[in-house]
Amino acid sequence: MSGISVFETEDQAVETILSYLNSLGLQSSIVDTKKRYWFVRTESGKYYDEFIMDEFIAIGWNEIPCVSNTFKEEEATALIERHYPEVAHPMRVINQIRRFVKK
């Protein structure tokens, strides 16, 4: 098996990978495994510059206003049904937005 390295520890593997990425000029970091993260895509980079320049991220659902504690589920459900008729379970969308806003 030439070209394949076997590491004694996970730390060795991570250090080797980070070193290799650094040699390629790529920035990398290790994320805390105890934290929860959102993985936000940019539609193959289409929105990347906008997200960086304007300092925001988005998860879609543009027709739904920010879901606050005072926002009524019935109102949100009606908006989702009107603007996104293909959504079978509006509460899933509402819960996703709530998690995004609060986390």
C-alpha positions in Angstrom: 0.0 0.0 0.0 2.4 2.7 -1.1 1.3 6.3 -0.5 -0.9 5.4 2.4 0.1 6.5 5.9 -1.0 4.8 9.0 -1.0 7.0 12.1 -0.5 5.8 15.7 -3.0 8.4 17.1 -5.7 10.6 15.8 -3.7 13.6 16.9 -0.9 12.6 14.5 -3.3 12.3 11.7 -4.9 15.7 12.4 -1.5 17.3 12.7 -0.3 15.8 9.4 -3.5 16.9 7.6 -3.3 20.4 9.0 0.4 20.6 8.0 -0.4 19.5 4.5 -3.2 22.0 4.1 -0.9 24.7 5.4 1.8 23.7 2.8 -0.9 24.3 0.1 -1.6 27.7 1.5 -5.0 26.7 2.7 -6.3 28.0 6.1 -7.8 25.4 8.4 -8.8 25.1 11.9 -10.1 22.5 14.3 -13.6 22.9 15.6 -14.8 22.0 19.0 -16.6 18.7 18.9 -18.7 19.6 21.9 -20.3 22.6 20.1 -23.1 22.4 17.5 -22.5 24.1 14.2 -24.6 25.0 11.2 -23.2 24.0 7.8 -24.2 26.8 5.5 -23.9 26.2 1.8 -23.5 29.0 -0.7 -25.0 27.4 -3.8 -21.6 26.5 -5.2 -20.2 29.8 -4.1 -22.9 31.9 -5.7 -23.7 33.7 -2.4 -20.3 33.4 -0.7 -19.1 37.0 -1.5 -22.4 38.5 -0.5 -22.4 36.6 2.8 -18.8 37.8 3.5 -19.1 41.4 2.3 -22.5 42.0 3.9 -21.7 40.0 7.1 -24.7 37.7 7.1 -25.8 34.2 6.4 -29.1 32.9 5.2 -31.0 29.6 5.2 -33.6 30.4 2.6 -37.3 30.9 3.5 -37.0 34.6 2.4 -40.7 35.2 2.6 -40.9 34.3 6.3 -40.0 37.2 8.7 -37.6 36.5 11.6 -39.4 34.2 14.0 -39.4 35.8 17.4 -41.1 34.7 20.6 -44.1 36.9 19.8 -44.5 35.5 16.3 -47.6 33.3 16.1 -47.3 29.9 14.6 -50.6 30.3 12.8 -49.3 33.3 11.0 -46.0 31.6 10.1 -47.9 28.5 8.9 -50.2 30.7 6.7 -47.1 32.4 5.2 -45.4 29.1 4.5 -48.5 27.6 2.9 -49.0 30.7 0.7 -45.3 31.2 -0.4 -44.1 27.6 -0.3 -47.1 25.4 -1.2 -44.7 22.5 -1.9 -43.8 22.3 1.8 -45.7 19.4 3.4 -44.9 20.1 7.0 -44.8 23.9 7.7 -43.9 23.3 11.4 -40.6 21.8 10.3 -39.7 25.1 8.6 -40.8 27.1 11.6 -38.7 25.0 13.9 -35.7 25.2 11.6 -36.0 29.0 11.6 -36.3 29.1 15.4 -33.3 26.9 15.9 -31.3 29.0 13.4 -32.3 32.3 15.2 -31.7 31.0 18.7 -28.5 29.0 18.3 
